[in-house]
Amino acid sequence: MSLVTLVSGGIDSTLMAVLAREVGIPQSPLFIDYGQICKEKEWQTCLGILKRYGLPDPVLMNLGGYGQLISSGLTNPRVRINEDAFLPGRNLLFILAGCAYAYQLRATAVAIGLLTEETHLFPDQTVSFISNAQHLIREAMGYPVRVVAPLMRFTKNDVLELARAKGIAGSYSCHAGVDPPCGICVSCMEIKAAEAKEG
C-alpha cells in the first residue's frame, strides 16, 4: 500500500500522517490551497510539523481559484467565519485532487482526516460520502484507488488524547489564519469543546 495523505498542518491530518508512518506505509503528503483565508499559516505550519516528525515534505497543489469564486467563511473574510463555514464541495475537491495525484504517482490510496460522523456538521463528512466518492473516482479514472478515513471512528477528544500520547504538538487548526487562534471558528470551537470535556 502507498498513500497520498491530505495534510493541512492541523491536528487531525498530522496525527493521520504520523500513524501511517508508524505502520510503515509509504506516503506522499499533499497540501491543497483551495483559496482558504488561513492558507499561509497552514502551509508554514504544515512544512514545519511534517519535518519535525520525520515525514516527507508536502507538495502544494494550487486550486485557489475555487475559494475565490465559491464564497464561505473559510474563503471570504467578509463572510461569518463560523455560521457560514460550509464550503460546498470542499472535501470532494480534496478527494478528487488527492486521487488524481495518486493516479500520477501510482499510489493505491488517499487518506483524508475526517472524524466520527456522530459529530459531523456538513454532508461531506460521513461514511456514505466517502464510499460514494470512492466509487465515483474509480469510475472517473479507471484506477482502483481507495479513499480512506483512518480517524473516522475517533472523536476530537480521541484525537487530542492520542496526539498528546505520541508527543505531537505545534499543529495549527484555526480557519481565520491568525495567531493566537481566533477561538470562534468551527475548528477552534471543536478543539475548545473537546478540551472542556477533558477538563
GUPA-573080 format. One record per atom (N, C-alpha, C): residue in one letter; x, y, z; atom name. Coordinates in pm, 1 decimal. Each point is the difference from the previous one (the first is absolute). Layout:
N
[A [X Y Z] CA]
...
//
This chain:
199
[M [84.8 -119.1 0.0] N]
[M [-84.8 119.1 0.0] CA]
[M [88.5 124.3 0.0] C]
[S [-36.2 98.0 -78.7] N]
[S [64.6 131.6 1.7] CA]
[S [-110.2 104.8 3.8] C]
[L [29.8 110.5 62.4] N]
[L [-105.6 90.6 43.0] CA]
[L [30.3 144.4 -36.7] C]
[V [-102.1 71.1 -48.7] N]
[V [2.0 145.5 -4.8] CA]
[V [-74.7 47.4 123.5] C]
[T [68.9 70.1 88.6] N]
[T [-64.2 52.0 120.2] CA]
[T [-35.5 146.7 -22.6] C]
[L [-126.1 31.9 19.3] N]
[L [-46.2 138.2 -12.6] CA]
[L [29.6 71.4 131.3] C]
[V [91.9 94.5 -4.3] N]
[V [49.0 63.1 122.4] CA]
[V [-24.9 150.8 -2.2] C]
[S [-15.6 55.7 120.9] N]
[S [-26.6 143.2 10.8] CA]
[S [83.4 68.3 107.1] C]
[G [75.4 -78.3 77.4] N]
[G [68.3 56.8 115.6] CA]
[G [-84.6 -6.1 125.5] C]
[G [-124.9 -48.3 -13.9] N]
[G [-90.3 -13.3 114.1] CA]
[G [24.7 -128.4 77.6] C]
[I [-63.2 -10.1 115.0] N]
[I [23.4 -112.6 89.0] CA]
[I [-49.4 -131.7 -60.0] C]
[D [-113.5 2.3 -70.1] N]
[D [-55.5 -123.7 -54.2] CA]
[D [89.4 -58.1 -109.3] C]
[S [35.8 81.3 -98.2] N]
[S [79.8 -51.6 -111.3] CA]
[S [142.9 -31.3 43.8] C]
[T [52.7 73.4 98.1] N]
[T [134.0 -30.1 50.4] CA]
[T [0.8 -135.5 69.4] C]
[L [-98.9 -24.3 85.1] N]
[L [-9.5 -129.6 67.3] CA]
[L [-13.7 -112.2 -102.2] C]
[M [-83.3 20.9 -100.5] N]
[M [-20.5 -100.8 -104.5] CA]
[M [131.9 -33.2 -69.9] C]
[A [78.4 100.5 -32.0] N]
[A [127.4 -21.8 -68.4] CA]
[A [100.5 -71.2 90.5] C]
[V [1.5 36.2 127.3] N]
[V [90.0 -65.4 95.6] CA]
[V [-37.5 -146.4 16.6] C]
[L [-128.3 -30.1 9.9] N]
[L [-45.1 -138.8 14.1] CA]
[L [38.5 -82.7 -122.5] C]
[A [-13.4 58.0 -119.1] N]
[A [38.9 -71.1 -122.1] CA]
[A [148.9 -30.6 0.9] C]
[R [79.9 95.8 44.0] N]
[R [144.4 -22.0 7.6] CA]
[R [32.9 -111.7 98.2] C]
[E [-70.4 -3.6 112.9] N]
[E [29.3 -98.8 104.0] CA]
[E [-24.2 -143.6 -47.1] C]
[V [-95.0 -17.8 -91.1] N]
[V [-26.0 -136.1 -49.9] CA]
[V [72.7 -25.7 -131.5] C]
[G [87.3 92.7 -38.4] N]
[G [88.5 -22.8 -113.4] CA]
[G [-61.9 18.9 -137.2] C]
[I [-108.3 77.7 -8.7] N]
[I [-62.7 23.2 -130.1] CA]
[I [71.0 115.5 -70.5] C]
[P [56.3 -22.9 -117.8] N]
[P [60.2 110.2 -75.2] CA]
[P [-106.1 105.0 -33.0] C]
[Q [31.8 126.5 23.0] N]
[Q [-100.2 103.5 -22.9] CA]
[Q [57.2 120.8 -71.5] C]
[S [-89.3 67.1 -73.0] N]
[S [32.4 123.2 -71.7] CA]
[S [-98.9 105.8 47.1] C]
[P [37.8 84.3 96.4] N]
[P [-91.7 101.4 51.6] CA]
[P [-35.0 105.2 -106.2] C]
[L [-127.3 36.1 -5.0] N]
[L [-49.1 99.8 -95.4] CA]
[L [-76.0 107.9 74.9] C]
[F [42.8 124.3 -17.2] N]
[F [-67.7 115.8 58.7] CA]
[F [-75.6 70.9 -111.4] C]
[I [-126.8 27.7 22.4] N]
[I [-81.6 63.3 -104.1] CA]
[I [-34.1 143.8 39.2] C]
[D [42.6 91.3 -84.1] N]
[D [-40.5 140.6 10.7] CA]
[D [-129.8 13.6 -78.1] C]
[Y [-111.2 11.6 73.7] N]
[Y [-130.5 13.4 -65.4] CA]
[Y [-54.1 142.9 12.8] C]
[G [89.5 91.7 35.0] N]
[G [-40.4 138.9 17.6] CA]
[G [-38.8 33.0 142.0] C]
[Q [43.0 -82.1 95.7] N]
[Q [-35.5 20.8 140.7] CA]
[Q [72.8 121.1 57.2] C]
[I [-68.7 70.1 88.6] N]
[I [55.9 118.1 65.0] CA]
[I [128.3 -34.8 74.4] C]
[C [3.0 -118.3 59.1] N]
[C [111.3 -39.3 86.7] CA]
[C [112.2 -70.3 -75.3] C]
[K [3.6 8.3 -131.4] N]
[K [93.7 -78.7 -80.0] CA]
[K [145.0 19.5 42.6] C]
[E [46.1 122.7 14.1] N]
[E [141.1 24.3 30.3] CA]
[E [39.8 -58.9 134.9] C]
[K [-83.9 20.9 101.2] N]
[K [30.5 -53.7 132.7] CA]
[K [-3.3 -153.0 -2.5] C]
[E [-99.8 -57.1 -67.7] N]
[E [-8.8 -145.2 -12.3] CA]
[E [122.9 -56.9 -70.8] C]
[W [36.6 61.2 -110.9] N]
[W [110.4 -52.1 -80.8] CA]
[W [132.2 3.1 77.0] C]
[Q [28.5 111.5 64.7] N]
[Q [124.6 10.2 76.2] CA]
[Q [1.4 -100.1 116.3] C]
[T [-113.7 -15.1 66.2] N]
[T [-9.7 -98.3 108.2] CA]
[T [18.2 -141.0 -53.9] C]
[C [-61.9 -27.8 -113.5] N]
[C [8.4 -132.5 -61.1] CA]
[C [144.5 -35.3 -33.8] C]
[L [70.4 92.7 -60.6] N]
[L [140.8 -23.4 -34.2] CA]
[L [81.5 -34.6 124.4] C]
[G [-19.9 78.0 105.6] N]
[G [78.1 -18.6 121.4] CA]
[G [-34.8 -125.5 76.4] C]
[I [-129.3 -27.7 12.8] N]
[I [-40.5 -112.0 85.4] CA]
[I [29.6 -134.5 -65.1] C]
[L [-12.9 -8.9 -132.3] N]
[L [32.5 -126.0 -65.7] CA]
[L [149.9 -27.8 9.1] C]
[K [79.4 104.1 -14.5] N]
[K [145.5 -16.6 13.7] CA]
[K [35.6 -43.8 141.5] C]
[R [-65.2 60.8 98.5] N]
[R [30.0 -30.9 139.7] CA]
[R [-23.5 -147.5 31.9] C]
[Y [-101.0 -59.2 -61.4] N]
[Y [-32.2 -139.4 30.3] CA]
[Y [50.1 -97.9 -105.6] C]
[G [98.1 44.6 -77.4] N]
[G [67.7 -90.5 -91.7] CA]
[G [-83.6 -46.2 -116.7] C]
[L [-95.0 82.9 -39.9] N]
[L [-87.8 -33.2 -111.7] CA]
[L [49.3 66.8 -128.2] C]
[P [-38.1 -53.4 -115.4] N]
[P [43.2 61.7 -126.1] CA]
[P [-51.9 143.4 -13.3] C]
[D [73.9 81.7 -74.1] N]
[D [-45.9 135.9 -26.9] CA]
[D [-131.3 -4.2 -76.9] C]
[P [-94.7 88.5 33.3] N]
[P [-125.0 2.9 -74.4] CA]
[P [15.9 69.0 -135.3] C]
[V [-82.2 -39.8 -93.8] N]
[V [-11.5 68.6 -128.5] CA]
[V [-122.1 90.6 7.9] C]
[L [12.1 120.9 -52.5] N]
[L [-111.8 94.7 0.4] CA]
[L [-69.5 -2.0 -135.2] C]
[M [-130.6 -20.6 1.7] N]
[M [-81.0 7.9 -122.0] CA]
[M [-81.9 128.8 7.2] C]
[N [13.9 86.3 -98.4] N]
[N [-66.8 129.7 -0.3] CA]
[N [-134.0 -8.1 -72.4] C]
[L [-106.3 -2.1 78.2] N]
[L [-136.9 5.2 -53.2] CA]
[L [-71.6 122.2 58.7] C]
[G [76.6 106.8 22.4] N]
[G [-51.5 117.8 69.0] CA]
[G [-118.4 66.1 -67.0] C]
[G [-14.3 -17.0 -129.0] N]
[G [-113.9 59.3 -69.5] CA]
[G [-133.2 -52.1 48.5] C]
[Y [-0.3 -120.2 55.2] N]
[Y [-125.1 -58.4 51.0] CA]
[Y [-58.8 88.3 109.4] C]
[G [82.7 32.4 99.0] N]
[G [-47.8 81.2 110.5] CA]
[G [-22.4 145.5 -36.2] C]
[Q [67.4 45.9 -105.2] N]
[Q [-23.3 137.2 -44.5] CA]
[Q [-139.8 15.0 -59.1] C]
[L [-47.5 -106.3 -62.2] N]
[L [-132.3 4.0 -61.8] CA]
[L [-109.8 -49.4 93.7] C]
[I [27.7 -107.7 74.2] N]
[I [-100.0 -58.2 90.2] CA]
[I [24.8 55.5 139.2] C]
[S [-88.6 86.0 44.1] N]
[S [20.5 75.3 123.2] CA]
[S [-55.2 -73.6 121.7] C]
[S [77.5 1.7 108.0] N]
[S [-46.9 -49.2 129.8] CA]
[S [83.3 69.4 106.9] C]
[G [-29.2 -32.4 124.3] N]
[G [77.8 57.3 109.4] CA]
[G [144.7 -44.4 -1.3] C]
[L [31.2 -105.8 -75.3] N]
[L [138.0 -48.6 -9.4] CA]
[L [81.0 73.2 -106.1] C]
[T [-69.4 62.7 -95.6] N]
[T [69.5 58.7 -114.3] CA]
[T [-21.3 150.1 -16.0] C]
[N [-98.6 55.0 68.1] N]
[N [-35.0 141.0 -17.3] CA]
[N [-2.8 68.8 135.8] C]
[P [93.0 91.5 26.6] N]
[P [4.4 64.3 131.8] CA]
[P [-121.0 88.8 29.3] C]
[R [-82.5 26.9 -101.3] N]
[R [-120.6 81.4 22.0] CA]
[R [-121.0 -85.6 37.1] C]
[V [18.5 -131.9 2.6] N]
[V [-108.1 -93.5 34.4] CA]
[V [25.2 -53.0 140.7] C]
[R [-107.1 -32.6 72.6] N]
[R [13.9 -48.6 137.4] CA]
[R [80.0 -130.5 2.2] C]
[I [105.7 -2.0 79.1] N]
[I [93.8 -112.8 -3.8] CA]
[I [-58.0 -126.8 62.3] C]
[N [-93.3 14.5 92.3] N]
[N [-58.1 -116.8 65.5] CA]
[N [-132.5 -41.0 -62.8] C]
[E [-94.8 89.6 0.7] N]
[E [-134.6 -32.6 -46.1] CA]
[E [-4.3 -36.7 -148.4] C]
[D [92.0 53.9 -79.6] N]
[D [2.1 -26.0 -144.4] CA]
[D [125.3 -77.7 -41.0] C]
[A [39.2 -95.8 84.0] N]
[A [125.6 -72.7 -23.3] CA]
[A [-9.0 -103.4 -111.3] C]
[F [-119.5 -43.4 -36.1] N]
[F [-10.7 -105.8 -101.1] CA]
[F [45.1 50.9 -136.3] C]
[L [99.8 -68.4 -58.0] N]
[L [46.5 29.0 -135.1] CA]
[L [-44.2 -116.5 -88.4] C]
[P [-101.5 20.0 -84.0] N]
[P [-54.6 -110.6 -78.9] CA]
[P [106.6 -70.3 -83.4] C]
[G [7.0 -132.2 16.1] N]
[G [90.0 -80.2 -81.6] CA]
[G [143.3 -7.5 47.9] C]
[R [31.5 58.3 114.6] N]
[R [139.6 6.9 44.3] CA]
[R [62.8 -138.9 15.1] C]
[N [-64.9 -88.8 72.9] N]
[N [60.2 -132.0 20.8] CA]
[N [1.3 -83.4 -127.6] C]
[L [-98.0 19.6 -86.6] N]
[L [2.2 -69.8 -128.3] CA]
[L [113.9 52.8 -86.7] C]
[L [23.5 129.9 5.6] N]
[L [114.6 59.5 -70.3] CA]
[L [130.3 -59.7 51.2] C]
[F [12.3 -11.0 132.8] N]
[F [120.3 -59.7 58.9] CA]
[F [21.4 -142.2 -51.0] C]
[I [-106.8 -78.0 2.0] N]
[I [11.6 -140.1 -40.0] CA]
[I [31.9 -11.8 -148.6] C]
[L [-64.2 79.8 -81.7] N]
[L [28.7 -2.0 -144.0] CA]
[L [146.0 36.8 -26.1] C]
[A [45.8 107.2 62.7] N]
[A [139.4 43.2 -18.7] CA]
[A [96.6 -106.2 50.6] C]
[G [-29.2 -55.4 116.5] N]
[G [86.6 -102.4 56.7] CA]
[G [5.0 -125.0 -85.7] C]
[C [-113.8 -40.2 -54.6] N]
[C [-4.0 -120.1 -83.3] CA]
[C [68.1 23.2 -134.7] C]
[A [-12.6 119.1 -55.5] N]
[A [71.2 30.5 -124.6] CA]
[A [150.5 -4.0 23.2] C]
[Y [43.5 50.3 115.5] N]
[Y [142.0 -4.8 35.3] CA]
[Y [43.8 -145.1 23.4] C]
[A [-85.7 -76.5 65.0] N]
[A [29.2 -142.8 21.9] CA]
[A [11.8 -73.6 -133.7] C]
[Y [-86.8 32.8 -93.3] N]
[Y [6.1 -60.3 -133.8] CA]
[Y [136.4 27.0 -63.8] C]
[Q [44.7 123.9 11.9] N]
[Q [128.3 37.1 -59.5] CA]
[Q [116.0 -74.0 66.0] C]
[L [-8.2 -16.4 133.8] N]
[L [106.7 -66.6 74.0] CA]
[L [-13.5 -152.0 -0.6] C]
[R [-115.1 -48.9 -47.1] N]
[R [-37.1 -141.6 10.1] CA]
[R [-11.7 -43.4 145.7] C]
[A [-41.2 92.5 85.3] N]
[A [-31.2 -32.7 139.7] CA]
[A [-133.9 -72.4 4.6] C]
[T [-21.7 -77.5 103.3] N]
[T [-119.2 -84.2 4.4] CA]
[T [-113.3 56.1 84.4] C]
[A [27.1 105.7 78.0] N]
[A [-105.4 53.5 86.3] CA]
[A [23.4 147.2 29.1] C]
[V [-108.9 66.3 36.6] N]
[V [2.5 139.8 44.0] CA]
[V [-62.9 3.8 138.7] C]
[A [66.2 67.1 94.4] N]
[A [-50.5 7.8 137.6] CA]
[A [-43.5 142.6 31.4] C]
[I [-120.7 10.4 53.5] N]
[I [-55.9 129.3 40.5] CA]
[I [-33.6 -6.4 148.9] C]
[G [24.2 107.7 71.7] N]
[G [-10.4 0.3 145.6] CA]
[G [-137.0 33.6 54.8] C]
[L [-103.4 -69.8 -47.0] N]
[L [-133.6 19.7 55.2] CA]
[L [-15.1 -78.0 129.6] C]
[L [-78.8 55.6 92.5] N]
[L [-25.3 -66.0 127.6] CA]
[L [-138.9 -62.3 0.1] C]
[T [-39.9 -56.6 114.3] N]
[T [-127.1 -71.7 9.2] CA]
[T [-117.7 82.1 -53.4] C]
[E [-85.5 -65.7 -75.4] N]
[E [-113.7 73.1 -56.1] CA]
[E [-104.4 33.1 105.7] C]
[E [13.3 -55.5 120.4] N]
[E [-92.5 33.8 107.9] CA]
[E [6.3 148.2 34.7] C]
[T [111.9 62.9 -27.8] N]
[T [14.4 142.5 30.7] CA]
[T [13.1 85.2 -126.6] C]
[H [-35.2 -57.4 -114.9] N]
[H [20.7 74.0 -125.0] CA]
[H [-95.1 118.7 -10.3] C]
[L [49.1 105.2 -62.7] N]
[L [-78.8 120.9 -21.1] CA]
[L [-47.8 13.0 -143.4] C]
[F [73.7 -59.9 -93.6] N]
[F [-25.9 21.4 -141.7] CA]
[F [-23.4 -134.0 -70.7] C]
[P [-68.7 1.0 -114.3] N]
[P [-35.5 -125.5 -67.1] CA]
[P [118.3 -77.1 -56.9] C]
[D [114.7 65.0 -15.2] N]
[D [117.3 -67.2 -57.4] CA]
[D [96.2 -49.7 108.1] C]
[Q [-58.4 -45.0 112.7] N]
[Q [81.3 -51.2 110.6] CA]
[Q [-54.7 -133.8 50.6] C]
[T [-55.3 -80.2 -89.6] N]
[T [-64.8 -124.1 41.2] CA]
[T [63.0 -121.2 -69.6] C]
[V [-27.6 -116.8 54.9] N]
[V [45.6 -125.6 -60.0] CA]
[V [-60.7 -16.3 -139.2] C]
[S [-126.1 35.5 -13.5] N]
[S [-68.1 -9.8 -129.3] CA]
[S [67.1 89.8 -103.7] C]
[F [37.3 119.9 39.8] N]
[F [68.0 90.4 -91.4] CA]
[F [131.6 -60.3 -48.0] C]
[I [78.6 -54.7 91.8] N]
[I [128.9 -60.7 -35.9] CA]
[I [-20.6 -114.5 -97.9] C]
[S [-96.9 -85.8 28.5] N]
[S [-26.5 -115.1 -86.0] CA]
[S [-42.6 43.1 -140.0] C]
[N [-90.6 95.2 -6.9] N]
[N [-48.9 47.8 -129.8] CA]
[N [109.0 74.1 -76.9] C]
[A [81.8 77.3 70.8] N]
[A [109.6 71.5 -65.7] CA]
[A [100.0 -98.6 -59.3] C]
[Q [31.5 -105.2 74.1] N]
[Q [93.5 -100.2 -50.7] CA]
[Q [-54.0 -66.5 -126.2] C]
[H [-127.7 -34.0 0.9] N]
[H [-61.5 -63.3 -117.0] CA]
[H [7.3 93.7 -120.8] C]
[L [-33.7 125.9 20.9] N]
[L [2.1 98.0 -108.0] CA]
[L [141.3 18.8 -55.1] C]
[I [97.6 9.2 88.7] N]
[I [139.2 18.9 -42.6] CA]
[I [47.4 -118.7 -83.0] C]
[R [-32.0 -120.2 42.8] N]
[R [41.5 -119.2 -75.3] CA]
[R [-63.9 -1.8 -138.6] C]
[E [-126.6 40.3 -6.0] N]
[E [-67.7 6.6 -130.4] CA]
[E [65.5 105.5 -88.5] C]
[A [35.5 112.2 58.5] N]
[A [55.9 111.1 -77.5] CA]
[A [141.4 -27.2 -48.8] C]
[M [77.9 -72.0 79.5] N]
[M [141.9 -17.2 -31.6] CA]
[M [34.5 -138.5 -53.0] C]
[G [-88.6 -95.1 21.5] N]
[G [32.4 -135.7 -41.7] CA]
[G [121.3 -53.9 73.6] C]
[Y [16.9 43.8 123.8] N]
[Y [117.4 -36.4 78.7] CA]
[Y [-46.8 -37.0 140.4] C]
[P [43.1 -113.1 53.4] N]
[P [-53.0 -49.7 127.8] CA]
[P [60.2 67.3 123.0] C]
[V [-15.4 129.8 10.1] N]
[V [51.1 71.9 116.6] CA]
[V [-105.2 -5.9 111.2] C]
[R [46.1 -24.8 122.4] N]
[R [-89.2 -2.4 115.6] CA]
[R [-2.0 137.3 66.3] C]
[V [-115.1 36.6 53.6] N]
[V [-12.1 120.7 80.9] CA]
[V [-19.5 -46.4 143.6] C]
[V [93.1 35.5 87.4] N]
[V [-5.9 -46.2 138.1] CA]
[V [-7.6 118.3 95.4] C]
[A [-71.3 -21.9 109.7] N]
[A [-11.8 101.0 105.4] CA]
[A [35.3 -69.8 131.4] C]
[P [129.9 -16.8 27.9] N]
[P [42.8 -83.9 112.3] CA]
[P [-40.1 50.6 138.0] C]
[L [-44.3 126.1 9.8] N]
[L [-41.5 54.3 129.3] CA]
[L [-152.0 3.2 14.9] C]
[M [-72.3 -67.1 -88.4] N]
[M [-145.4 12.7 -6.1] CA]
[M [-69.5 -54.3 125.2] C]
[R [68.5 -80.4 77.0] N]
[R [-59.9 -49.7 124.0] CA]
[R [43.0 83.4 120.7] C]
[F [75.6 105.3 -25.3] N]
[F [52.3 83.9 107.4] CA]
[F [-85.2 125.2 19.5] C]
[T [-15.4 41.0 124.9] N]
[T [-53.3 133.0 30.8] CA]
[T [117.6 96.2 8.7] C]
[K [-30.1 127.7 9.5] N]
[K [108.6 97.2 17.8] CA]
[K [72.8 -24.7 132.1] C]
[N [-73.6 -43.0 102.8] N]
[N [64.9 -34.1 127.1] CA]
[N [101.7 -112.1 -19.8] C]
[D [-38.8 -103.1 -77.0] N]
[D [90.1 -111.6 -27.8] CA]
[D [126.3 49.2 -70.6] C]
[V [-19.1 88.0 -97.8] N]
[V [113.5 52.2 -76.6] CA]
[V [96.2 76.0 91.1] C]
[L [-54.1 87.6 83.2] N]
[L [85.6 78.7 89.0] CA]
[L [75.0 -90.1 97.5] C]
[E [-68.9 -100.5 52.3] N]
[E [62.9 -91.5 96.2] CA]
[E [112.3 -80.6 -66.2] C]
[L [-28.0 -53.2 -118.6] N]
[L [100.7 -80.8 -68.9] CA]
[L [118.1 85.8 -45.6] C]
[A [-29.7 121.2 -45.9] N]
[A [107.9 90.2 -42.5] CA]
[A [91.4 32.4 117.5] C]
[R [-58.0 24.2 116.3] N]
[R [82.0 25.8 118.9] CA]
[R [84.1 -121.4 35.9] C]
[A [-60.8 -118.3 -7.9] N]
[A [72.2 -122.8 33.8] CA]
[A [119.5 -21.2 -92.6] C]
[K [-10.6 47.6 -122.3] N]
[K [108.0 -16.5 -97.5] CA]
[K [93.1 120.7 -4.6] C]
[G [-25.4 96.5 86.1] N]
[G [87.6 116.4 7.9] CA]
[G [-17.3 97.7 -114.9] C]
[I [-115.8 -2.5 -64.0] N]
[I [-23.7 90.8 -112.7] CA]
[I [-44.7 136.0 53.2] C]
[A [70.8 102.4 -39.3] N]
[A [-32.9 136.0 42.2] CA]
[A [36.4 95.5 -112.6] C]
[G [-56.6 120.8 5.8] N]
[G [36.0 103.1 -97.0] CA]
[G [-81.9 0.0 -127.0] C]
[S [-112.8 -72.5 0.2] N]
[S [-88.2 3.5 -117.4] CA]
[S [-78.4 131.0 -0.4] C]
[Y [-70.9 25.1 -109.4] N]
[Y [-77.6 124.1 -11.9] CA]
[Y [-132.6 -32.0 -65.7] C]
[S [-110.9 36.6 67.6] N]
[S [-131.7 -40.2 -49.5] CA]
[S [-101.9 113.2 -3.9] C]
[C [44.7 124.2 -8.7] N]
[C [-92.4 114.4 0.4] CA]
[C [-29.1 46.6 -142.5] C]
[H [-128.1 7.7 -35.4] N]
[H [-38.9 41.3 -134.7] CA]
[H [26.5 147.6 -27.6] C]
[A [19.8 79.0 105.9] N]
[A [22.2 143.5 -18.9] CA]
[A [144.1 31.0 -39.7] C]
[G [91.4 -92.5 25.3] N]
[G [140.1 22.0 -36.2] CA]
[G [71.3 99.9 87.9] C]
[V [-50.6 20.5 121.0] N]
[V [60.8 98.0 91.0] CA]
[V [73.5 -72.5 112.1] C]
[D [86.6 75.2 66.9] N]
[D [77.3 -54.7 110.1] CA]
[D [-1.3 101.0 114.4] C]
[P [-57.7 -35.1 115.2] N]
[P [-54.7 -130.2 35.2] CA]
[P [-129.0 -30.4 -75.9] C]
[P [-41.8 -127.1 -0.9] N]
[P [-122.5 -38.8 -71.4] CA]
[P [-121.0 81.8 46.0] C]
[C [-94.5 17.9 -91.5] N]
[C [-112.2 91.1 22.9] CA]
[C [-92.8 -43.9 112.6] C]
[G [-15.7 -132.0 18.3] N]
[G [-87.5 -50.2 105.9] CA]
[G [-145.9 -7.1 -36.1] C]
[I [-39.1 49.1 -120.1] N]
[I [-142.7 1.7 -35.3] CA]
[I [-33.4 -76.1 -128.0] C]
[C [100.5 -39.2 -78.3] N]
[C [-29.5 -76.0 -121.2] CA]
[C [-39.1 -142.8 38.2] C]
[V [-53.6 -74.1 -95.4] N]
[V [-45.5 -136.1 27.0] CA]
[V [112.4 -85.1 56.8] C]
[S [117.7 9.5 -59.9] N]
[S [112.3 -81.5 44.0] CA]
[S [43.1 34.9 142.4] C]
[C [11.1 128.1 29.8] N]
[C [35.5 42.3 135.9] CA]
[C [-105.6 -45.2 100.5] C]
[M [-127.1 12.5 -37.1] N]
[M [-107.9 -38.8 90.8] CA]
[M [1.2 -149.8 27.6] C]
[E [31.6 -80.7 -102.0] N]
[E [8.5 -145.3 19.8] CA]
[E [109.2 -34.3 100.5] C]
[I [113.3 63.9 -13.4] N]
[I [110.8 -27.5 91.7] CA]
[I [-33.7 48.3 141.2] C]
[K [-60.1 117.8 11.2] N]
[K [-37.4 51.6 131.6] CA]
[K [-101.5 -91.2 67.1] C]
[A [-97.8 -50.0 -76.0] N]
[A [-101.2 -88.9 56.6] CA]
[A [63.2 -131.2 46.0] C]
[A [93.6 -52.0 -78.9] N]
[A [67.1 -125.4 36.8] CA]
[A [83.3 20.3 126.6] C]
[E [71.7 111.4 7.7] N]
[E [82.4 26.5 117.4] CA]
[E [-85.9 20.6 124.9] C]
[A [-118.5 60.8 -17.7] N]
[A [-90.4 21.3 112.2] CA]
[A [-51.3 -132.8 54.6] C]
[K [-25.3 -95.8 -88.5] N]
[K [-45.2 -133.2 43.7] CA]
[K [109.0 -70.5 77.7] C]
[E [123.7 19.5 -43.3] N]
[E [111.9 -63.3 70.3] CA]
[E [19.1 59.1 137.7] C]
[G [-28.6 132.0 11.4] N]
[G [17.6 67.3 127.9] CA]
[G [-107.6 -39.0 98.1] C]
//
